[in-house]
Amino acid sequence: MTVNIRGLGTATPSRYATQSEAYQFFTTHLPLEPSQRELYRRILLNGKIRGRYLGLDDDMEIMATDPDQLLNRFLKFGRQVAATAARRALDEAGVAVGDITGLVINTCTGYLCPGLTSYLASDLRLPTTIRALDLMGMGCGAALPNLEAAAGLLARSEQGPVLSIAVEICSATIFPSHEPELILSNAIFGDGAAAAVLDRPGQCHPGGLARIVDFEANLQPRFREDLRYRHQGGRLRNYLSKRVPVIGARTVSEVVDRLLARHGLSREDINWWAVHPGGTLVLEQVAKKLNLPSDALRFSHHIFEKFGNMSSPSVLFVLREILDKVRPRPGQKGLLLAFGAGFSAYGALVEFASA
């Protein structure tokens, strides 16, 4: 069963830190060797990112190491941005809160029991009859399996609409240390949330924004150690290997090949590409592996430059950018592609609708 995206909302915390500010902060508050200071300089001042939105009341919270304090910050800002994104999606869809029948939330930057669905159901005043689903530990690729799970709720119950939310407070996992992969992680990740209202096609809302035609996935556990969180001293510690761009491009290309083959399509049939902006090297490798034109991933590059890598919501920020900047013509096709911990990759084939 195909489903419609009727509304799509994005949100970030209010604090916007430029990369220049971040460089000044880290070099002031961390005891750095000259080589470490130089690495921060190269990534922060010479990289493509202009700045990032961070869930902070005070900049010194970046230096916090107490697990309870970090989790409280995740919960506070995660709820705020998720609720804002959800309200924007509901407004665009023209859907009342009381009409929502399901809620699916994914995150990997903080563990809660009960999960964020309990908090957002309260914050948004959703009906007590909703079916709630929390997805954990899927990393940067999780927004797409979230959409697939939401579509599954619609298919099973034949009721709708369902609210899908991807939210990450990556700044609550910053790990002040000096290993190169941690310096990279501290320098590129930001915070944000994206929400989508999904519904079955119907006469009262025939188009929406886009129709999700199909999903595809690729799980490669042999690469698990190349991209993951580890627990250290009660805190989440990000790990990124140098192989991530190549592995990401390979796993994503397999998803693309299977998805297109199933529908008798070629890459030339895809008008718009929304690829998770995990970094410039990642996007370059994906474009190379898929043999895409030089400007095919320009929206992903722009989101990375403006927001950094927000983990799972990022791919939906790219989709929002495409919808806002080019207004795809009815019937044009797009591919949403993301990858993350596992090592996993996910794809969604969409067909854009009339406004």
Solvent accessible surface area in square Angstrom, and as a share of the most:
residue,aa,sasa,rsa
1,M,129,0.58
2,T,37,0.22
3,V,2,0.01
4,N,3,0.02
5,I,1,0.01
6,R,38,0.14
7,G,0,0.00
8,L,4,0.02
9,G,3,0.02
10,T,25,0.14
11,A,5,0.04
12,T,38,0.22
13,P,8,0.05
14,S,115,0.74
15,R,69,0.25
16,Y,70,0.26
17,A,9,0.07
18,T,51,0.30
19,Q,7,0.03
20,S,70,0.45
21,E,77,0.35
22,A,10,0.08
23,Y,39,0.15
24,Q,116,0.51
25,F,32,0.13
26,F,6,0.03
27,T,15,0.09
28,T,82,0.48
29,H,74,0.33
30,L,14,0.07
31,P,111,0.70
32,L,26,0.13
33,E,105,0.47
34,P,108,0.68
35,S,83,0.53
36,Q,34,0.15
37,R,102,0.37
38,E,70,0.31
39,L,30,0.15
40,Y,0,0.00
41,R,82,0.30
42,R,122,0.45
43,I,32,0.16
44,L,3,0.01
45,L,78,0.39
46,N,97,0.50
47,G,40,0.39
48,K,126,0.53
49,I,11,0.06
50,R,128,0.47
51,G,0,0.00
52,R,6,0.02
53,Y,47,0.18
54,L,13,0.06
55,G,0,0.00
56,L,16,0.08
57,D,98,0.51
58,D,78,0.41
59,D,53,0.27
60,M,96,0.43
61,E,36,0.16
62,I,11,0.05
63,M,46,0.21
64,A,13,0.10
65,T,71,0.41
66,D,69,0.36
67,P,52,0.33
68,D,100,0.52
69,Q,83,0.37
70,L,15,0.08
71,L,63,0.32
72,N,95,0.49
73,R,15,0.06
74,F,1,0.00
75,L,34,0.17
76,K,91,0.38
77,F,15,0.06
78,G,0,0.00
79,R,71,0.26
80,Q,89,0.40
81,V,4,0.03
82,A,0,0.00
83,A,6,0.05
84,T,48,0.28
85,A,0,0.00
86,A,0,0.00
87,R,113,0.41
88,R,129,0.47
89,A,0,0.00
90,L,6,0.03
91,D,117,0.61
92,E,76,0.34
93,A,13,0.10
94,G,66,0.63
95,V,17,0.10
96,A,60,0.47
97,V,47,0.27
98,G,55,0.53
99,D,79,0.41
100,I,3,0.01
101,T,31,0.18
102,G,0,0.00
103,L,0,0.00
104,V,0,0.00
105,I,3,0.01
106,N,1,0.00
107,T,8,0.05
108,C,15,0.09
109,T,4,0.02
110,G,7,0.07
111,Y,145,0.55
112,L,25,0.12
113,C,111,0.66
114,P,78,0.49
115,G,16,0.15
116,L,4,0.02
117,T,8,0.05
118,S,54,0.35
119,Y,57,0.22
120,L,0,0.00
121,A,24,0.19
122,S,75,0.48
123,D,41,0.21
124,L,9,0.04
125,R,206,0.75
126,L,13,0.07
127,P,35,0.22
128,T,144,0.84
129,T,118,0.69
130,I,25,0.13
131,R,62,0.23
132,A,56,0.44
133,L,72,0.36
134,D,57,0.30
135,L,35,0.17
136,M,79,0.35
137,G,55,0.53
138,M,50,0.22
139,G,9,0.09
140,C,16,0.10
141,G,0,0.00
142,A,2,0.02
143,A,2,0.01
144,L,2,0.01
145,P,17,0.11
146,N,1,0.00
147,L,0,0.00
148,E,80,0.36
149,A,28,0.22
150,A,0,0.00
151,A,12,0.09
152,G,38,0.36
153,L,28,0.14
154,L,0,0.00
155,A,50,0.39
156,R,199,0.73
157,S,33,0.21
158,E,117,0.52
159,Q,104,0.46
160,G,22,0.21
161,P,8,0.05
162,V,0,0.00
163,L,0,0.00
164,S,2,0.01
165,I,0,0.00
166,A,2,0.01
167,V,0,0.00
168,E,0,0.00
169,I,0,0.00
170,C,4,0.02
171,S,1,0.01
172,A,6,0.05
173,T,14,0.08
174,I,13,0.07
175,F,12,0.05
176,P,27,0.17
177,S,24,0.15
178,H,57,0.25
179,E,68,0.30
180,P,88,0.55
181,E,33,0.15
182,L,2,0.01
183,I,1,0.00
184,L,66,0.33
185,S,11,0.07
186,N,2,0.01
187,A,0,0.00
188,I,15,0.07
189,F,20,0.08
190,G,0,0.00
191,D,1,0.00
192,G,0,0.00
193,A,0,0.00
194,A,0,0.00
195,A,0,0.00
196,A,0,0.00
197,V,0,0.00
198,L,0,0.00
199,D,10,0.05
200,R,88,0.32
201,P,65,0.41
202,G,28,0.27
203,Q,180,0.80
204,C,115,0.69
205,H,29,0.13
206,P,103,0.65
207,G,15,0.15
208,G,26,0.25
209,L,33,0.17
210,A,1,0.01
211,R,76,0.28
212,I,3,0.02
213,V,37,0.21
214,D,33,0.17
215,F,30,0.12
216,E,29,0.13
217,A,45,0.35
218,N,9,0.05
219,L,114,0.57
220,Q,30,0.14
221,P,65,0.41
222,R,167,0.61
223,F,15,0.06
224,R,118,0.43
225,E,84,0.37
226,D,12,0.06
227,L,17,0.08
228,R,75,0.27
229,Y,52,0.20
230,R,90,0.33
231,H,148,0.66
232,Q,91,0.41
233,G,71,0.68
234,G,52,0.50
235,R,41,0.15
236,L,35,0.18
237,R,20,0.07
238,N,14,0.07
239,Y,53,0.20
240,L,25,0.12
241,S,20,0.13
242,K,197,0.84
243,R,126,0.46
244,V,12,0.07
245,P,21,0.13
246,V,72,0.41
247,I,3,0.01
248,G,0,0.00
249,A,3,0.02
250,R,90,0.33
251,T,1,0.01
252,V,0,0.00
253,S,6,0.04
254,E,60,0.27
255,V,0,0.00
256,V,0,0.00
257,D,71,0.37
258,R,100,0.36
259,L,0,0.00
260,L,7,0.04
261,A,79,0.61
262,R,127,0.46
263,H,68,0.31
264,G,71,0.68
265,L,40,0.20
266,S,49,0.31
267,R,68,0.25
268,E,149,0.67
269,D,62,0.32
270,I,10,0.05
271,N,68,0.35
272,W,45,0.16
273,W,10,0.03
274,A,1,0.01
275,V,0,0.00
276,H,2,0.01
277,P,0,0.00
278,G,12,0.11
279,G,10,0.09
280,T,32,0.19
281,L,117,0.58
282,V,10,0.05
283,L,0,0.00
284,E,94,0.42
285,Q,57,0.25
286,V,1,0.00
287,A,24,0.19
288,K,157,0.67
289,K,103,0.44
290,L,1,0.01
291,N,132,0.68
292,L,23,0.11
293,P,88,0.55
294,S,123,0.79
295,D,74,0.38
296,A,14,0.11
297,L,4,0.02
298,R,98,0.36
299,F,16,0.07
300,S,0,0.00
301,H,51,0.23
302,H,58,0.26
303,I,4,0.02
304,F,11,0.05
305,E,45,0.20
306,K,73,0.31
307,F,21,0.09
308,G,0,0.00
309,N,5,0.03
310,M,1,0.00
311,S,3,0.02
312,S,0,0.00
313,P,0,0.00
314,S,0,0.00
315,V,0,0.00
316,L,2,0.01
317,F,10,0.04
318,V,0,0.00
319,L,2,0.01
320,R,42,0.15
321,E,23,0.10
322,I,1,0.01
323,L,19,0.10
324,D,76,0.39
325,K,124,0.52
326,V,48,0.28
327,R,184,0.67
328,P,15,0.09
329,R,162,0.59
330,P,90,0.56
331,G,39,0.37
332,Q,20,0.09
333,K,53,0.22
334,G,1,0.01
335,L,0,0.00
336,L,2,0.01
337,L,0,0.00
338,A,0,0.00
339,F,6,0.02
340,G,0,0.00
341,A,27,0.21
342,G,20,0.19
343,F,0,0.00
344,S,2,0.01
345,A,0,0.00
346,Y,26,0.10
347,G,1,0.01
348,A,0,0.00
349,L,2,0.01
350,V,0,0.00
351,E,42,0.19
352,F,7,0.03
353,A,23,0.18
354,S,63,0.40
355,A,147,1.14
